Amino acid sequence: MEHVKQKGVPQNQYTMCWLDYKRCEDEEYLKKVIPFISNIFILDNNYYFRNAALELKEAIKNIFGVEPNIQTTSYLDFHHGTLIGKLGNEVIEKFLEKEEKEQIGNEGFLIKVVATKTQNIILLVAKTESGIIYGTFELINRLRVKSNLSSLYIIENPKAPLRVINHWDNMDGSIERGYAGSSIFFSNNRVKRSLKRVRDYARLLASIGINGVVINNVNVRGKAIWLITPKYLPELSEIAETFRLYGIKLYISINFASPIYIGGLSTADPLDPDVFKWWQETVKTIYSYIPDFGGFLVKADSEFNPGPYVYGRSHADGANMLARTLLPYGGVVIWRAFVYNCLQDWRDTKTDRAKAAYENFKPLDGEFLDNVVLQIKYGPMDFQVREPVSPLFGGMEKTNQMIELQITQEYTGQQIHLCYLGTLWKEILEFDTYCKGKGSYIKRIVDGSLFGWKYCGFAGVSNIGSSINWTGHDLAQANLWTFGKLAWNPDRSVEDIAKEWILLTFGDDKKVVENILWMLLNSHRIYEKYTTPLGLGWMVNPGHHYGPNPEGYEYSKWGTYHRADTKAIGVDRTSKGTGYTLQYHPHWQKIFDDIEKCPENLLLFFHRVPYTYRLKSGKTLIQFMYDSHFEGAEEVDVLIQKWEELRGKIDEDIFNRVSERLKMQKEHAIEWRDVINTYFYRKTGIPDEKGRLIYP
Ligand SMILES: CO[C@H]1[C@H](O)[C@@H](O)[C@H](O)O[C@@H]1C(=O)O
């Protein structure tokens, strides 16, 4: 569903987001930088290094108006220019210290400046093809923000091994939970023939350090089941080749029952030898087309998708069977933990959906093969505006894990509302699970350092589509950017990450940077205030999930209830209630169990609370609800005002597009405010202390 029509924009037109290179107007900087960029030397005439050199050349041409020569050389005859080379090359190594060489990891890179009387050289060095492309974009971006060359020195390695974007793209071109147009990969049940946009997408992703892409929806239905067959593999191999140039591996979501659908077998039982053989053959075929194929993403026994439970087998049986077929080629199985009873009876108060993933997977800890990774949504429910972190993180020490974040804004305003997610993600990543004592942060679990995992990392559900600006809301580009940057280095501050995005996207005007930064950093807080604060969640319209509906999910089968009556609201998930808190390590169990200690922004997630309960501020719960909704809706005006102050300083098309969305945000925030306030007023009969208008 795309809420805003793009008037008169041809399908094949689009901007390049933070890679839209603008001319540097600073003559001083240009003068300083010219000697370092007027030549580009490549030492190995390798296809990938050459591509990196071409990227750099194109960027320099656009930014500085000079066209560097690309020269292939094998000996030391250069004095001025940028030298792109691979670790191990003799000429390159002359410039490096031993420790420097040791510090460059597989996907990492080094940027170092040599400035002497006779030499003005920027060295860009990596161990691998992917490292060089990441380093190239980093160098380009450093030049764009006018970094001081005399102090430019960077050695970077990604913290997490897997940094993967998940597309929920269907083969008819639609995107499940997509708010930015249609798929750039598929249309009319075909793979799209033009690779230009895919290539530009690969460039965007490489510039934020992504190394994997799953191009089809985890709900694998119809024609998509056949993507793993020669019917589609020739075209997928072209997509894979395009991504490969930018250090990105292709993955495919599969249907667990494929042996039945495609192979004509009578079963998909993971322990059946014929099923194994069928997968083995299928995987062999895939690798004959895509030699560096990343692996499978699997949504099994989840929301009507088939899985091992159908045959009385465990998720470990299912995942391991696939893992064995992929192992000889270095492929992985990314197995989703999003397993719960989606046919719950709302009258059943014993079953708690929040407990489901842990109940299904915790008993299997230690049973998964090494090339299986469990992909876990950040919270126990489903990407609500706020949830506690899933207790599976730090709950399965012997199982590789990835955290799944939703870049697309399903429950966070669908790219109509401005809702920057970096602030929320950072809080999640900094959460200390205490699984190995103090300091057992989520970020250290998913980057592999806490348990020494080889396969682990970040998965982000894509927010892009065919729209002119890729993400519908122009400022939603910051969410994609931030996902990549946090996956690369979760220790970075989001202020820093967001600011870098603004500088590269909008330039360095002080007011522009200041205002957009404020808008981004405050937007999730504001959205939370006028929608569902205190960890409440789920008060959305069923199906499409946009806009308020306080009981939209109250009598449904999805296990998503707040059980509000006239006295209290929320589910008691403490050890005395559904027992959900028992899934956490004792440190958190005690805190979440205690209504006085429970972080207030999660109060209604963990507790059933009377409306007259007093919060730490002294306010009653009901008064907090009213205040939060009035204030939140009001604060949208600040977002609008901050944007309005930038009129004339921002490209007009972008300015107008964002203005239009902010206007809709305001209208819809008012709708949220009034519907939720009226709901609570009608339930409780308690008036607003401040006498503001609540519709009776
Ligand atoms: C792809 O399906 C999605 C579905 O659209 C979304 O509403 C649900 O909550 O999560 C599912 C999942 O994550 O599998």
The ligand as a Tripos MOL2 file, in Angstrom:
@<TRIPOS>MOLECULE
LIG
   14    14     1     0     0
SMALL
NO_CHARGES

@<TRIPOS>ATOM
      1 C1          6.4170  -11.4890    6.2280 C.3       1 LIG1
      2 O1          5.3480  -11.6560    7.1070 O.3       1 LIG1
      3 C2          5.2840  -10.7790    8.2060 C.3       1 LIG1
      4 C3          3.9050  -10.1200    8.2950 C.3       1 LIG1
      5 O2          3.6210   -9.3510    7.1730 O.3       1 LIG1
      6 C4          3.9070   -9.2420    9.5070 C.3       1 LIG1
      7 O3          2.7100   -8.5480    9.6660 O.3       1 LIG1
      8 C5          4.1360  -10.1630   10.6610 C.3       1 LIG1
      9 O4          3.9320   -9.5720   11.7930 O.3       1 LIG1
     10 O5          5.4390  -10.6730   10.5570 O.3       1 LIG1
     11 C6          5.5610  -11.5340    9.4950 C.3       1 LIG1
     12 C7          6.9400  -12.1370    9.5230 C.2       1 LIG1
     13 O6          7.8320  -11.5060   10.0520 O.co2     1 LIG1
     14 O7          7.1210  -13.2390    9.0470 O.co2     1 LIG1
@<TRIPOS>BOND
     1     1     2 1
     2     2     3 1
     3     3     4 1
     4     3    11 1
     5     4     5 1
     6     4     6 1
     7     6     7 1
     8     6     8 1
     9     8     9 1
    10     8    10 1
    11    10    11 1
    12    11    12 1
    13    12    13 2
    14    12    14 1
@<TRIPOS>SUBSTRUCTURE
     1 LIG1         1 GROUP 0 **** ****
